[in-house]
Amino acid sequence: MKNLEAVEALIGAANADSIEQARSVLARFRTSESLASAIDEFLLDFITLVFVVENKQESFENSLRKLAQLKLERVKRLLAVSPLLQDSRVG
């Protein structure tokens, strides 16, 4: 989960370089359709956050940070459940 903590830190930084870093870290977690979808949703909101930060639209910044944080929490929950789903398919 250290990787996801790194992505959380990127939400705080929110700059153009952090988009590729987040995409790179999250790429290894695309193990299911639901995870891939959740990651895509997070990245879309994160890219929007970076756009807002870089264009100095402070009035939207806090809301978008919270939204990105919530989407990342969804990815974390799916990752926590993912091994359980895989185990149930084996048996």
Secondary structure, 3 states (H helix, E strand, C coil): CHHHHHHHHHHHHCCHHHHHHHHHHHHCCCCCHHHHHHHHHHHHHHHHHHHHHHCCCHHHHHHHHHHHHHHHHHHHHHHHHHHHHHHHHHC
